[in-house]
Amino acid sequence: MQNLSPSHHHIHFHNHLQYSTMAMACANHFPFMFLALFFVFEVLLASRALSRPFDEEFMLTRHQQWVAQHRRNYKDEEEKYTRFKIFKDNVERIEAFNAGVDRGYKLGVNQFADLTNEEFRVSRNGYKRKEAKFEANSQLSTSFRYTNVSVVPFIMDWRKRGAVTPVKDQGQCGCCWAFSAVAAMEGIIQLKNGKLISLSEQQLVDCDVGGEDKGCEGGLMDNAFQFIKQNKGLTTETNYPYVGQVGICNTQKASAHAAMITGYEDVPSNNENALLQAVANQPISVAIEASGFDFQFYSSGVFTGTCGTNLDHGVTAVGYGTATDGTNYWLVKNSWGSGCGENGYIRMKRDVAAKEGLCGIAMEASYPIV
Ligand SMILES: *[C@@H]1O[C@H](CO)[C@@H](O)[C@H](O)[C@H]1NC(C)=O
């Protein structure tokens, strides 16, 4: 937070001296009371230092740099100013968070910095809850092939086993469900065939339209797996590249299958241990609530932040481990580009008190089978 100009330093120092002198001058008479007052002043000063408004001009420059870096185009001065205000507000909150109590993770000014949290929620996620499905088939549960797994490695990172493609970016299209399903499929295909093939999300966005999956308006990983099974495969990313909006299904491209799955299974709900058994064996599609401010700006560390279980985002658990401070985490591949989080990944606290897992990660996990 090196934004303090020399003049700020001077003012701060000056105030500090005044208060200190005053406290000491009176201390002879009422030593305890004034020692206490002195302490209060120090605390006030410290908190003022943290919450002091950022220099407007500095922030304007920072916004301009950010706009250039992220190639943002504002249509006029009015929009630019509105976006600047949001940017400033976000940056101040991020800096205040990072300067506050250490919660094991840091926030950063990423590509979402000129979006309000509400705008962010609307444009980036797109996981539909399974409620409707559960109500209809509440007795239906798939088998779980990893139920008897009794020994798992202490750490797992499917990237190191060559089962994870580079981080992708869904852009402003709520089709996280397609990215989550495809990443899990890329994983199992590599584990079975030894070849890592980047597969097509766009095919799902354009062609998986008969049921509940609705392109950029949201969908479910299980439905995507079902579609891929029925379609007898999925084509490659190269053949049917991602464009970030819904188009007409290109049946010719869609029929050039590069890999196929025979179905999917659900991980038993609300059981992080079952999820561990699963992730120890292959990358797993998971749904989380990813709508909070902390999630929007997560940049590094093990995320322990505030979130609920209102599942709205599909991602892929591609490993797990234990941080240097002893915190267990899930290694999660996101689809917001590599500029977000830890090169596109987020480590989320594992083994939390709630059976649903942090942000509901253990609620609706599933995986394709071959
Ligand atoms: C797990 O073990 C039980 C008891 O040995 C067995 O009946 C069951 O088929 C096994 N389940 C799986 C999925 O392997």
The ligand as an ORCA input file, in Angstrom:
! r2SCAN-3c Opt
* xyz 0 1
  C     -17.284    -51.963     -1.455
  O     -17.057    -53.047     -0.604
  C     -18.216    -53.830     -0.357
  C     -17.861    -54.886      0.682
  O     -16.694    -55.569      0.311
  C     -18.693    -54.453     -1.644
  O     -19.860    -55.213     -1.428
  C     -19.000    -53.338     -2.663
  O     -19.344    -53.890     -3.900
  C     -17.802    -52.424     -2.821
  N     -18.204    -51.275     -3.606
  C     -17.518    -50.847     -4.652
  C     -18.094    -49.677     -5.381
  O     -16.476    -51.334     -5.015
*
